[in-house]
Amino acid sequence: MSTAMLYQTDSYLREFDATVTAVDAQQRRVALNRTAFYPGGGGQPYDRGQLAAWPVTKVKNEGGTIWHWLAGEGLPEVGDVLHGELDWQRRYALMRMHTALHILCGVVWRDYGAQVTGGNMEPGKGRMDFEFASLHKDLVSEIEAKCNIEVAAARPVHVKILPRAEAFQIPDLIRTKINLLPPAITEVRIVELQGLDLQADGGTHVANTSEVGEIKIVNYKSKGAINKRIYIELE
């Protein structure tokens, strides 16, 4: 009862129609045969929006089945065809932020060789942790300037889904300290910021770095001897 994940190949899909494949009345949630709702993961929050008359308050992937929690009265039934619509303003803000974090990651990896140790985001704000021994104001300003050069470069963003064995032939595909891809995953989704960054990633992104807008590093902190956190914001 797996769900076709429409967002994996089209991050700009705002509306869709789908058939209800399962209903969990106790948790007030439904599964669909296909969905554009991102269920969360990799630091990116789940989407919100509407399924027919029901507000979608939470989305989660459980073993390939994507469940949608519904508010309001009543529930649909198995076999019902529902029209889904994303909260697009929120989703697009998350797409811009996710790509901004990849720009940051790409610059830091390319120029300083620092691995990622964690990250998180919300609309307009994000943070990423790196293996830096030291981080200071001048270096942070330098990183910010380099990130905005990459925004202005208008680099296309490409998405591919590759067999696991082929994907892992790509050097430096995994930038996190620990490979978080379970062995059971046979296909790997690759996100490439052309000429800058290439990573395994399941989230949604804009189509071009120019859509991100100005990246501002608003703060940085030491989270340990070789763990430094950088906070960014977008307009």
DRENBA-591683 format. One record per residue (C-alpha): residue in three letters; z negated, y, x. Coordinates in nm, 2 decimals. Layout:
N
(rec ALA; (Z; Y; X))
...
! end
This chain:
235
(rec MET; (0.00; 0.00; 0.00))
(rec SER; (0.09; 0.24; 0.28))
(rec THR; (0.19; 0.59; 0.21))
(rec ALA; (0.51; 0.75; 0.33))
(rec MET; (0.40; 1.05; 0.54))
(rec LEU; (0.66; 1.32; 0.46))
(rec TYR; (0.49; 1.58; 0.68))
(rec GLN; (0.56; 1.37; 0.99))
(rec THR; (0.93; 1.46; 0.98))
(rec ASP; (0.93; 1.78; 0.78))
(rec SER; (0.63; 2.02; 0.83))
(rec TYR; (0.80; 2.28; 0.60))
(rec LEU; (0.80; 2.06; 0.29))
(rec ARG; (0.59; 2.25; 0.04))
(rec GLU; (0.65; 2.05; -0.28))
(rec PHE; (0.73; 1.69; -0.36))
(rec ASP; (0.72; 1.43; -0.63))
(rec ALA; (0.54; 1.10; -0.59))
(rec THR; (0.42; 0.80; -0.78))
(rec VAL; (0.05; 0.71; -0.81))
(rec THR; (-0.01; 0.37; -0.65))
(rec ALA; (-0.39; 0.35; -0.68))
(rec VAL; (-0.67; 0.52; -0.86))
(rec ASP; (-1.04; 0.52; -0.74))
(rec ALA; (-1.22; 0.66; -1.04))
(rec GLN; (-1.56; 0.65; -0.88))
(rec GLN; (-1.46; 0.88; -0.60))
(rec ARG; (-1.21; 1.07; -0.81))
(rec ARG; (-0.92; 1.01; -0.58))
(rec VAL; (-0.56; 0.88; -0.59))
(rec ALA; (-0.32; 0.72; -0.35))
(rec LEU; (0.05; 0.80; -0.37))
(rec ASN; (0.37; 0.62; -0.25))
(rec ARG; (0.46; 0.94; -0.05))
(rec THR; (0.29; 1.27; 0.03))
(rec ALA; (0.34; 1.60; 0.21))
(rec PHE; (-0.04; 1.65; 0.23))
(rec TYR; (-0.16; 1.62; 0.59))
(rec PRO; (-0.48; 1.40; 0.59))
(rec GLY; (-0.65; 1.56; 0.89))
(rec GLY; (-0.68; 1.44; 1.25))
(rec GLY; (-0.64; 1.56; 1.60))
(rec GLY; (-0.85; 1.86; 1.53))
(rec GLN; (-0.63; 1.98; 1.24))
(rec PRO; (-0.80; 2.00; 0.90))
(rec TYR; (-0.65; 1.83; 0.59))
(rec ASP; (-0.43; 2.02; 0.35))
(rec ARG; (-0.53; 2.15; 0.01))
(rec GLY; (-0.32; 2.22; -0.29))
(rec GLN; (-0.23; 2.08; -0.63))
(rec LEU; (-0.12; 1.74; -0.77))
(rec ALA; (0.01; 1.82; -1.12))
(rec ALA; (-0.28; 2.00; -1.29))
(rec TRP; (-0.54; 1.87; -1.04))
(rec PRO; (-0.66; 2.07; -0.74))
(rec VAL; (-0.66; 1.86; -0.42))
(rec THR; (-0.99; 1.92; -0.25))
(rec LYS; (-0.98; 1.66; 0.03))
(rec VAL; (-0.72; 1.42; 0.19))
(rec LYS; (-0.79; 1.13; 0.41))
(rec ASN; (-0.58; 0.85; 0.58))
(rec GLU; (-0.75; 0.51; 0.54))
(rec GLY; (-0.55; 0.24; 0.71))
(rec GLY; (-0.21; 0.39; 0.63))
(rec THR; (-0.30; 0.47; 0.27))
(rec ILE; (-0.35; 0.85; 0.22))
(rec TRP; (-0.61; 0.93; -0.05))
(rec HIS; (-0.62; 1.26; -0.24))
(rec TRP; (-0.95; 1.37; -0.39))
(rec LEU; (-0.89; 1.56; -0.72))
(rec ALA; (-1.10; 1.82; -0.91))
(rec GLY; (-1.08; 1.89; -1.28))
(rec GLU; (-1.09; 1.68; -1.59))
(rec GLY; (-0.96; 1.32; -1.62))
(rec LEU; (-0.74; 1.14; -1.37))
(rec PRO; (-0.38; 1.02; -1.36))
(rec GLU; (-0.29; 0.66; -1.39))
(rec VAL; (-0.11; 0.41; -1.17))
(rec GLY; (0.26; 0.46; -1.21))
(rec ASP; (0.24; 0.83; -1.31))
(rec VAL; (0.48; 1.05; -1.13))
(rec LEU; (0.31; 1.37; -1.01))
(rec HIS; (0.44; 1.70; -0.87))
(rec GLY; (0.26; 1.80; -0.55))
(rec GLU; (0.24; 2.15; -0.41))
(rec LEU; (0.06; 2.25; -0.09))
(rec ASP; (-0.15; 2.56; -0.04))
(rec TRP; (0.13; 2.68; 0.18))
(rec GLN; (-0.04; 3.00; 0.32))
(rec ARG; (-0.32; 2.78; 0.46))
(rec ARG; (-0.09; 2.51; 0.59))
(rec TYR; (0.14; 2.75; 0.76))
(rec ALA; (-0.15; 2.92; 0.93))
(rec LEU; (-0.26; 2.58; 1.06))
(rec MET; (0.09; 2.50; 1.18))
(rec ARG; (0.10; 2.83; 1.38))
(rec MET; (-0.25; 2.76; 1.52))
(rec HIS; (-0.16; 2.40; 1.62))
(rec THR; (0.15; 2.51; 1.80))
(rec ALA; (-0.05; 2.79; 1.97))
(rec LEU; (-0.30; 2.53; 2.10))
(rec HIS; (-0.01; 2.33; 2.24))
(rec ILE; (0.12; 2.65; 2.41))
(rec LEU; (-0.23; 2.69; 2.57))
(rec CYS; (-0.24; 2.33; 2.67))
(rec GLY; (0.11; 2.34; 2.81))
(rec VAL; (0.04; 2.65; 3.02))
(rec VAL; (-0.30; 2.52; 3.15))
(rec TRP; (-0.15; 2.18; 3.24))
(rec ARG; (0.16; 2.32; 3.40))
(rec ASP; (-0.01; 2.59; 3.61))
(rec TYR; (-0.36; 2.46; 3.67))
(rec GLY; (-0.34; 2.08; 3.61))
(rec ALA; (-0.64; 2.08; 3.38))
(rec GLN; (-0.68; 1.80; 3.13))
(rec VAL; (-0.79; 1.85; 2.77))
(rec THR; (-1.14; 1.72; 2.67))
(rec GLY; (-1.14; 1.84; 2.31))
(rec GLY; (-1.02; 2.08; 2.05))
(rec ASN; (-1.05; 2.20; 1.70))
(rec MET; (-0.88; 2.46; 1.47))
(rec GLU; (-0.89; 2.64; 1.14))
(rec PRO; (-0.65; 2.89; 0.99))
(rec GLY; (-0.62; 3.18; 1.24))
(rec LYS; (-0.88; 3.04; 1.49))
(rec GLY; (-0.89; 2.75; 1.74))
(rec ARG; (-1.06; 2.63; 2.05))
(rec MET; (-0.97; 2.39; 2.33))
(rec ASP; (-1.18; 2.24; 2.60))
(rec PHE; (-1.04; 2.18; 2.95))
(rec GLU; (-1.15; 2.02; 3.28))
(rec PHE; (-1.20; 2.35; 3.47))
(rec ALA; (-1.45; 2.37; 3.74))
(rec SER; (-1.48; 2.74; 3.69))
(rec LEU; (-1.33; 2.99; 3.45))
(rec HIS; (-1.36; 3.37; 3.48))
(rec LYS; (-1.23; 3.69; 3.31))
(rec ASP; (-0.93; 3.74; 3.54))
(rec LEU; (-0.82; 3.38; 3.50))
(rec VAL; (-0.86; 3.40; 3.13))
(rec SER; (-0.65; 3.71; 3.11))
(rec GLU; (-0.38; 3.55; 3.32))
(rec ILE; (-0.37; 3.24; 3.09))
(rec GLU; (-0.34; 3.47; 2.78))
(rec ALA; (-0.05; 3.66; 2.93))
(rec LYS; (0.13; 3.34; 3.03))
(rec CYS; (0.08; 3.20; 2.67))
(rec ASN; (0.24; 3.51; 2.52))
(rec ILE; (0.53; 3.48; 2.76))
(rec GLU; (0.59; 3.13; 2.61))
(rec VAL; (0.57; 3.27; 2.25))
(rec ALA; (0.83; 3.54; 2.34))
(rec ALA; (1.05; 3.27; 2.50))
(rec ALA; (1.11; 3.13; 2.15))
(rec ARG; (1.11; 2.77; 2.26))
(rec PRO; (1.23; 2.52; 2.00))
(rec VAL; (0.97; 2.27; 1.88))
(rec HIS; (1.11; 1.91; 1.84))
(rec VAL; (0.94; 1.61; 1.68))
(rec LYS; (1.04; 1.24; 1.75))
(rec ILE; (0.89; 0.91; 1.65))
(rec LEU; (0.93; 0.65; 1.93))
(rec PRO; (0.83; 0.29; 1.98))
(rec ARG; (0.50; 0.27; 2.16))
(rec ALA; (0.64; 0.11; 2.47))
(rec GLU; (0.92; 0.37; 2.50))
(rec ALA; (0.68; 0.66; 2.44))
(rec PHE; (0.44; 0.55; 2.71))
(rec GLN; (0.72; 0.56; 2.97))
(rec ILE; (0.69; 0.94; 2.94))
(rec PRO; (0.48; 1.09; 3.22))
(rec ASP; (0.17; 1.28; 3.12))
(rec LEU; (0.22; 1.20; 2.75))
(rec ILE; (-0.15; 1.18; 2.69))
(rec ARG; (-0.32; 1.50; 2.80))
(rec THR; (-0.67; 1.42; 2.66))
(rec LYS; (-0.93; 1.27; 2.90))
(rec ILE; (-0.93; 0.95; 2.69))
(rec ASN; (-0.63; 0.79; 2.53))
(rec LEU; (-0.72; 0.81; 2.16))
(rec LEU; (-0.42; 0.61; 2.03))
(rec PRO; (-0.54; 0.27; 1.91))
(rec PRO; (-0.35; -0.04; 2.04))
(rec ALA; (-0.25; -0.13; 1.68))
(rec ILE; (-0.03; 0.18; 1.66))
(rec THR; (0.33; 0.06; 1.73))
(rec GLU; (0.51; 0.39; 1.69))
(rec VAL; (0.41; 0.72; 1.85))
(rec ARG; (0.50; 1.06; 1.72))
(rec ILE; (0.60; 1.30; 2.00))
(rec VAL; (0.59; 1.68; 1.97))
(rec GLU; (0.78; 1.88; 2.23))
(rec LEU; (0.78; 2.25; 2.30))
(rec GLN; (1.11; 2.25; 2.48))
(rec GLY; (1.07; 2.32; 2.84))
(rec LEU; (0.69; 2.36; 2.83))
(rec ASP; (0.49; 2.08; 2.66))
(rec LEU; (0.54; 1.72; 2.55))
(rec GLN; (0.26; 1.53; 2.39))
(rec ALA; (0.17; 1.25; 2.15))
(rec ASP; (0.06; 1.43; 1.84))
(rec GLY; (0.03; 1.36; 1.46))
(rec GLY; (-0.02; 1.71; 1.33))
(rec THR; (0.21; 1.98; 1.18))
(rec HIS; (0.39; 2.25; 1.38))
(rec VAL; (0.62; 2.55; 1.35))
(rec ALA; (0.98; 2.50; 1.45))
(rec ASN; (0.98; 2.77; 1.72))
(rec THR; (0.71; 2.92; 1.94))
(rec SER; (0.81; 3.27; 1.83))
(rec GLU; (0.66; 3.19; 1.49))
(rec VAL; (0.31; 3.17; 1.64))
(rec GLY; (0.28; 3.54; 1.71))
(rec GLU; (0.05; 3.70; 1.96))
(rec ILE; (-0.22; 3.47; 2.10))
(rec LYS; (-0.55; 3.63; 2.18))
(rec ILE; (-0.82; 3.46; 2.39))
(rec VAL; (-1.13; 3.60; 2.23))
(rec ASN; (-1.40; 3.41; 2.42))
(rec TYR; (-1.46; 3.14; 2.67))
(rec LYS; (-1.77; 2.94; 2.76))
(rec SER; (-1.89; 2.68; 3.00))
(rec LYS; (-1.98; 2.35; 2.82))
(rec GLY; (-2.07; 2.17; 3.14))
(rec ALA; (-2.00; 2.14; 3.51))
(rec ILE; (-1.63; 2.08; 3.46))
(rec ASN; (-1.59; 2.14; 3.09))
(rec LYS; (-1.48; 2.49; 2.98))
(rec ARG; (-1.40; 2.60; 2.63))
(rec ILE; (-1.14; 2.86; 2.54))
(rec TYR; (-1.13; 3.03; 2.20))
(rec ILE; (-0.81; 3.18; 2.06))
(rec GLU; (-0.71; 3.37; 1.75))
(rec LEU; (-0.39; 3.47; 1.58))
(rec GLU; (-0.30; 3.76; 1.36))
! end
